[in-house]
Amino acid sequence: MKARRDHWPALWLLLILALVAVVRIRLVSLPLERDEGEYAYAGQLMIEGVPPYQLAYNMKMPGIYAAYALIMSVFGQSAAGIHLGFMLVNFGAIVLLYFIGRRFLDRVGAVAACAAYALLSLSPHVFGLNAHATHFVVLAALGGTLLLLRAQENARLAEYFASGALFGVAFLMKQPGGAFAVFGATMIVWAAWRRKPPSWKTEGSRLAIYSAGVAAPIILTGLMLWRAGVWDRFWWWTVTYARAHVAALPWAIGQGRLFGFFKLGYWDVVFWMLALAGLVVLLLRKNEADEKFFFLSLLFFSIGAVVPTFHFTAHYFVLMLPVIALLAARLFAPAASWLAAEPLALARGAAWIFFSLVCAGVAWSHFDVFLLQSPQEAGARMFPNNDFQVYPVIANYMKGRVPSKATLAILGSEPELPFYLDRRSITGYIYMYDLVQDQPFHEKMEGEMMSEVEQGRPDFIVFVNNVFSWLPFHREYFDEIQSWAQKLLDSQYQPYGVVTFSLRKADAMLSSPPNQFYWGPDCFQRVPPGHRFVVIYQRKSSKPQPKSAP
């Protein structure tokens, strides 16, 4: 009987993973959104031997590109392959959270924290079905945290180094991951201060080894980029331009996004409220200084990973989900202990029954996305008016009709298209956002993009007539690019295909995408300008047009 009780946490954990797998596998072919498209395209280039930043420019760190390359090498270069690999990343984070939770909670509490994290990290509210870099940061940061807690228990220097190395990997996945490396250092300093008498020499050596671990993957990556000849471009994009990008969004806009995140959170926000209550209960308890410091510092640095840019994009909040899940479960631990002596089994389990009802409410609030909608419908629900579902269709049509060495330029921010097509962009500017924002490098970047397109003479130019693919802070910046593009297209290109705007609403339940696709030299005659969502042009000197086709 006791052996059976010892195994039930593992069984519950397996059940949580199985339920997550049901949702993720059902939606495995969810169309890539543009961040995923960027990582997939850069990873695809890496598989082909092209280093990051050589043919695709962005301020993201190279670790996420390498992670995507690894996933695609195992599971295939497709949306389904990427999402299968991502599912394993999510599984890893859930399991690691259980072992971290066991340091501060009983087995029931640790399982509850896993259930909360599984639901929150799956939620459409944080775009949890998409393989964003923040999930990869969380996996590395949780691994580093668990190893650090183990190192502080057994004083093994190798585990201090390994912990630091995982925190370094978290930084390489996305710059905000560096906040968790500072969290780890803070934990070591706290342990030194708490020791009576303080042993600064011992803890100082541990901190030095930990710091060496943090630095090791970062230095190794830098050396690899330098050897590949892309160090200068890497530094310019991830440091020089990244600083300008961070400062580009004022707090006035950021606070609106922040309030909007919680206003539209619905049931998910209940977990955040429980976490706040759990923090208050923890602080009111006597003693437990180490536990209080752990939770307070993890919360502080998790917030620090999200706040600095003021962008408050929904998936940034994934970085806070581990501490939110732990604190939410922590709230119920005292109540469960207090009720443990009750004679009635129902009374003894009342606290966790209530927690389970909250989980059920959160899951039910996303029931249509989790279990009813098709991958295309779920994508349209999460990203209304972006119509990411059209790009696989465009790629499927063109892939068998254009040469494997054909090149393209995308005037818009849709890097998923060259990935789907497995054709290279002639310009490294795979996002247009950077060219139309109010930032000091606007003219330089615009000039470089135009020069790369003109000199590269792409076989196809794709114009995305969608404000979400541009988000121009200054209309005149967009008008400059549009005027330049129109002259180029009129003189050297001819119509190849048109995709119409979608009429789908965010809550629509349609069985197939409502966009219409028209191919051939007369496609413009069949679609009025105001209905053209994606317009594809072919260089006039390229091989003959396809026959007109709906």
PyMOL commands that set and color helices and strands:
alter all, ss='L'
color gray80, all
select helices_A, chain A and resi 2-26+34-47+62-75+79-101+107-122+124-126+133-154+157-173+175-194+200-227+231-248+251-263+268-284+289-306+314-339+345-348+350-365+367-372+375-382+390-399+416-421+433-435+442-456+467-469+475-492+523-526+529-531
alter helices_A, ss='H'
color red, helices_A
select strands_A, chain A and resi 407-411+424-425+460-464+493-500+517-519+532-539
alter strands_A, ss='S'
color yellow, strands_A
deselect
rebuild
show_as cartoon
